[in-house]
């Protein structure tokens, strides 16, 4: 187990426990009946211990059986997260009144009653919000992104999907999404990493392998690794059974490799940044012919500066999920803008055009609130007169 991953999981656990403790403290403040306080303490305490248990299972890569437990726990995490956000918002409102209101004693008198009603509404509204998130996740949007370039481009339909997270995404949802992709009649399908959160040995018995086998693309399906492939044993896996699995699916896994399709398009698949020894983009692009469109697939957009430096035409990425739930999408855009890294959507820098997808799946729990699961249609247009 990578030390960085263990540290990340430990920090995530501490953040969750701190948020749970704050929610527990505030709820107990407005609860006068002992039995109700005991019930709240028991539920939050049990779910916090359950969270630690799930984190331990994740660090030991225990296969597939615990993934339903993870979905339950992460749904609870979303519930606590929104309670935390709502309670902090009310505390901010109280603090604002404290500084702006002249008659503070009168304000202090009515706030406890309002707070009690407000917390009760939050406890009711949050499950409704999560239920909406479950339903919304099941209906991905098909988004067309147009890339113009000063090169001849083939008249192909390219479909890109990222962050499928098979293991979190139910098999039936995957089957419906593949039907949508097939209905687009793609020439090429590009998978941008984090396809799997299940061990590769479990792909067949879980039903994901059969569902993926229904995917149709005239000129091929190409995929790259994401950070979850690293966690679950896909990255540079030399096991013969593993390689045969993808041969049977007729998928081409690009691990720091270059493929030229019909001498009309070059696709470069980079390993994920978790592979600290991955090849540089300069090395991968050293011998490619000029005049042919070059599409770079890199799961994590943090490496986007290399594409601009090397003069690639397009880079497609995922990883961020566009925050997955509001307001994390706003926070992610803010923090990435400080670093100068695209968080979601389209951008052009120098010669290179970028698109970072919000992903077709979800992490932890199958929920989307304030963001969309998406299937991306890549439309190429040439500005060159033929």
C-alpha positions in Angstrom: 0.0 0.0 0.0 1.4 3.4 -1.1 2.2 5.7 1.8 0.6 8.6 0.0 -2.7 6.8 -0.3 -2.6 5.8 3.4 -1.9 9.4 4.4 -4.8 10.6 2.1 -7.2 8.1 3.7 -6.1 9.1 7.2 -6.7 12.8 6.4 -10.1 12.0 4.9 -11.0 10.1 8.0 -10.0 12.9 10.3 -11.9 15.5 8.3 -15.0 13.3 8.4 -14.8 12.7 12.1 -14.2 16.4 12.8 -17.3 17.3 10.7 -19.4 14.6 12.4 -18.3 15.9 15.8 -19.4 19.4 14.9 -22.8 18.3 13.6 -23.3 16.1 16.7 -22.4 19.1 19.0 -24.9 21.4 17.3 -27.7 18.9 17.1 -27.4 18.1 20.8 -27.5 21.8 21.6 -31.1 22.0 20.4 -32.2 18.6 21.7 -33.8 18.8 25.1 -34.9 15.2 25.5 -32.3 12.8 26.7 -33.5 9.8 24.7 -33.3 11.8 21.5 -29.8 13.0 22.3 -28.7 9.4 23.0 -30.3 8.3 19.7 -28.4 11.0 17.8 -25.1 10.2 19.5 -25.6 6.5 18.9 -26.3 6.9 15.2 -23.5 9.3 14.5 -21.1 7.2 16.7 -22.0 4.0 14.9 -21.7 5.5 11.4 -18.3 7.1 12.4 -17.0 3.7 13.5 -18.4 2.2 10.3 -16.6 4.8 8.3 -13.3 3.8 9.9 -14.0 0.1 9.2 -14.7 0.9 5.5 -11.4 2.9 5.3 -9.5 0.0 6.7 -11.1 -2.3 4.0 -10.1 0.2 1.3 -6.4 0.3 2.4 -6.2 -3.5 2.2 -8.0 -3.7 -1.2 -10.3 -6.4 0.0 -11.9 -7.2 -3.3 -15.5 -6.5 -4.3 -17.7 -7.7 -1.5 -17.3 -4.6 0.6 -18.3 -2.1 -2.1 -22.0 -2.0 -1.1 -20.9 -1.2 2.4 -18.7 1.6 0.9 -21.7 3.0 -1.0 -23.9 3.0 2.2 -21.1 4.7 4.2 -20.3 7.3 1.5 -24.0 8.2 1.2 -23.9 8.9 4.9 -20.8 11.0 4.3 -22.8 13.1 1.8 -25.6 13.4 4.4 -23.2 14.6 7.1 -21.5 16.9 4.6 -24.7 18.7 3.8 -25.8 19.0 7.4 -22.3 20.5 8.2 -22.7 23.0 5.3 -26.2 24.0 6.4 -25.2 24.3 10.1 -22.1 26.4 9.3 -24.3 28.6 7.1 -26.6 29.2 10.0 -23.7 30.0 12.3 -22.4 32.5 9.7 -25.9 34.1 9.7 -25.8 34.3 13.5 -22.4 35.9 13.5 -23.5 38.4 10.9 -26.5 39.4 12.9 -24.3 39.8 16.0 -22.2 42.5 14.3 -25.0 44.2 12.3 -27.9 44.2 14.8 -28.0 46.9 17.4 -30.6 45.2 19.6 -28.5 42.1 20.2 -30.5 40.9 23.3 -33.7 40.7 21.3 -31.9 38.9 18.5 -30.4 36.4 21.0 -33.9 35.7 22.3 -35.4 34.5 19.0 -32.5 32.7 17.5 -32.7 29.5 19.5 -36.3 28.9 18.3 -35.4 29.6 14.7 -32.4 27.4 14.9 -34.4 24.4 16.3 -36.9 24.7 13.4 -34.0 25.2 10.9 -32.1 22.1 12.0 -35.3 20.0 11.8 -35.9 21.2 8.2 -32.3 20.4 7.4 -32.7 16.9 8.7 -35.7 16.4 6.5 -34.5 18.2 3.4 -31.1 16.5 3.2 -32.4 13.0 2.5 -34.6 14.5 -0.2 -31.6 16.2 -1.7 -29.6 12.9 -1.7 -32.6 11.0 -3.3 -32.5 13.6 -6.1 -28.7 13.0 -6.4 -29.3 9.3 -6.8 -31.9 9.8 -9.6 -29.8 12.6 -11.3 -26.8 10.3 -11.5 -28.7 7.7 -13.5 -29.3 10.2 -16.3 -26.0 11.3 -17.9 -26.0 14.2 -20.3 -24.5 13.9 -23.8 -22.3 16.9 -24.3 -20.8 17.8 -27.7 -17.5 19.7 -27.6 -16.1 21.1 -30.8 -12.4 21.4 -31.5 -11.2 23.5 -34.4 -7.7 23.0 -35.7 -5.5 24.0 -38.7 -5.0 20.5 -39.9 -7.1 18.1 -42.0 -9.3 16.0 -39.7 -11.1 12.8 -40.3 -14.9 12.7 -40.4 -15.2 10.5 -37.4 -17.4 10.5 -34.4 -15.4 10.2 -31.2 -17.0 9.6 -27.8 -15.0 10.1 -24.6 -16.0 8.9 -21.1 -14.1 9.4 -17.9 -14.3 8.1 -14.3 -16.8 5.3 -14.9 -15.9 4.0 -11.4 -17.2 0.5 -12.1 -17.8 -0.9 -8.6 -19.6 2.2 -7.5 -21.7 2.6 -10.6 -24.3 -0.2 -10.7 -24.2 -2.7 -13.6 -27.6 -1.7 -14.8 -26.6 1.9 -15.0 -23.5 1.0 -17.0 -25.7 -1.0 -19.4 -28.0 1.9 -20.0 -25.0 4.3 -20.5 -23.4 1.9 -23.0 -26.7 1.8 -24.9 -26.6 5.6 -25.1 -23.0 5.5 -26.4 -23.8 2.8 -29.0 -26.8 4.9 -30.1 -24.3 7.7 -31.0 -22.7 5.3 -33.5 -19.1 6.2 -32.6 -16.1 5.4 -34.7 -13.8 5.6 -31.6 -14.5 5.4 -27.9 -11.9 6.9 -25.5 -11.9 5.9 -21.8 -10.0 8.5 -19.8 -9.1 6.6 -16.7 -10.7 5.5 -13.4 -12.8 3.0 -15.2 -12.5 0.5 -12.3 -12.8 0.5 -8.5 -13.0 -3.3 -8.5 -10.2 -5.8 -8.7 -9.6 -7.0 -12.3 -10.3 -10.6 -11.2 -13.9 -9.6 -10.3 -14.8 -7.9 -13.6 -16.5 -11.1 -15.0 -18.4 -12.2 -11.8 -19.7 -8.7 -11.2 -21.2 -8.4 -14.6 -19.1 -5.4 -15.7 -17.2 -7.4 -18.2 -20.3 -8.6 -20.1 -21.7 -5.0 -20.1 -18.4 -3.6 -21.5 -18.5 -6.3 -24.2 -21.6 -4.6 -25.6 -19.7 -1.4 -26.4 -19.4 -0.8 -30.1 -16.9 1.4 -31.9 -15.9 0.9 -35.6 -12.2 1.8 -35.2 -11.7 0.7 -31.6 -11.9 1.4 -27.9 -8.8 3.0 -26.3 -8.3 3.4 -22.6 -5.8 4.8 -20.2 -5.1 4.2 -16.5 -6.3 6.5 -13.7 -5.3 6.6 -10.1 -7.9 3.9 -9.2 -6.4 1.5 -11.7 -3.2 2.0 -9.8 -5.0 1.3 -6.5 -6.7 -1.9 -7.8 -3.9 -3.6 -9.7 -4.4 -2.5 -13.3 -1.3 -0.3 -13.8 1.3 -2.2 -15.8 -0.2 -5.5 -14.9 1.8 -8.3 -16.6 -0.5 -11.1 -15.6 -1.4 -13.1 -18.8 -5.1 -13.5 -17.7 -5.3 -9.7 -17.2 -3.9 -9.0 -20.7 -6.3 -11.6 -22.2 -9.2 -9.9 -20.5 -8.7 -6.8 -22.5 -7.9 -8.7 -25.7 -11.3 -10.5 -25.4 -13.0 -7.1 -25.0 -11.0 -5.8 -28.0 -10.0 -2.8 -26.0 -6.5 -1.3 -26.4 -4.9 -0.2 -23.2 -2.5 2.7 -23.8 0.3 2.9 -21.1 2.7 5.6 -22.2 2.1 4.5 -25.8 1.2 6.0 -29.1 -1.3 4.7 -31.7 -1.8 6.0 -35.2 -5.3 5.3 -36.7 -5.5 5.0 -40.5 -2.7 7.6 -40.8 -5.3 10.2 -40.0 -5.1 10.6 -36.2 -2.6 10.0 -33.5 -3.7 9.1 -30.0 -1.2 9.3 -27.1 -2.2 7.5 -23.9 -0.3 8.7 -20.8 0.0 6.7 -17.6 -1.5 8.3 -14.6 0.5 10.6 -12.4 0.6 8.0 -9.7 3.2 6.3 -11.8 6.1 8.6 -10.9 8.2 7.0 -13.6 5.8 7.6 -16.4 7.3 8.7 -19.7 7.5 12.4 -20.5 5.2 13.7 -23.2 8.3 15.0 -25.0 9.5 11.5 -25.3 6.1 10.2 -26.5 5.8 12.9 -29.2 9.4 12.7 -30.3 8.9 10.8 -33.5 5.3 11.5 -34.5 4.7 12.8 -38.0 3.5 16.4 -38.5 0.3 17.4 -40.1 -1.8 14.7 -38.3 -4.1 15.6 -35.4 -2.7 14.6 -32.0 -5.0 13.8 -29.1 -3.4 13.3 -25.7 -5.3 11.3 -23.1 -4.1 12.1 -19.5 -6.4 11.2 -16.7 -5.3 14.0 -14.3 -5.4 17.5 -15.7 -2.5 18.6 -13.5 -0.2 17.5 -16.3 -1.8 19.8 -18.9 1.2 22.2 -19.2 3.2 19.5 -21.0 0.6 19.2 -23.8 0.9 23.0 -24.4 4.7 22.9 -24.3 4.8 20.0 -26.7 2.3 21.4 -29.2 -0.4 18.7 -28.9 -3.6 19.6 -30.6 -6.0 18.3 -27.9 -5.8 16.9 -24.4 -8.7 15.1 -22.8 -8.8 14.5 -19.0 -11.1 13.6 -16.2 -10.4 12.9 -12.5 -12.0 15.9 -10.9 -15.7 14.8 -11.3 -16.4 18.6 -11.4 -16.6 18.2 -7.6 -19.5 15.7 -8.0 -21.6 17.5 -5.4 -22.3 21.2 -4.9 -20.5 23.3 -3.6 -17.4 21.2 -4.0 -17.5 22.0 -7.7 -17.1 25.7 -6.9 -14.3 25.0 -4.4 -12.5 22.9 -6.9 -12.7 25.5 -9.6 -11.4 28.1 -7.2 -8.4 26.1 -6.0 -7.5 24.9 -9.5 -7.7 28.4 -10.9 -5.1 29.5 -8.3 -2.8 26.8 -9.7 -3.7 27.7 -13.3 -5.1 24.2 -13.9 -8.4 23.6 -15.7 -10.9 21.9 -13.4 -13.8 21.3 -15.7 -14.9 22.2 -19.2 -13.1 23.6 -22.3 -10.1 25.8 -22.5 -7.5 26.8 -25.1 -3.9 27.7 -24.2 -1.5 28.5 -27.0 -2.0 25.9 -29.7 -3.5 23.3 -27.5 -7.2 22.8 -26.7 -8.3 21.0 -23.5 -11.4 19.4 -22.2 -11.8 18.1 -18.6 -14.8 15.9 -18.2 -17.0 15.6 -15.1 -17.0 11.9 -15.7 -19.7 9.3 -16.4 -19.6 7.7 -12.9 -19.1 8.8 -9.3 -16.8 8.1 -6.5 -17.9 6.6 -3.2 -21.7 6.8 -3.7 -23.7 7.0 -6.9 -24.8 10.6 -6.3 -24.6 13.8 -8.4 -25.8 17.0 -7.0 -25.2 20.3 -8.8 -23.1 18.5 -11.4 -23.8 16.1 -14.3 -22.6 12.7 -15.2 -21.6 13.1 -18.8 -20.8 11.4 -22.1 -18.7 13.6 -24.3 -18.9 13.7 -28.1 -15.7 15.1 -29.5 -16.4 17.0 -32.7 -13.3 17.8 -34.9 -13.4 20.6 -37.4 -10.7 21.8 -39.7 -10.1 25.4 -40.7 -8.0 24.2 -43.7 -9.5 24.6 -47.1 -9.4 21.4 -49.0 
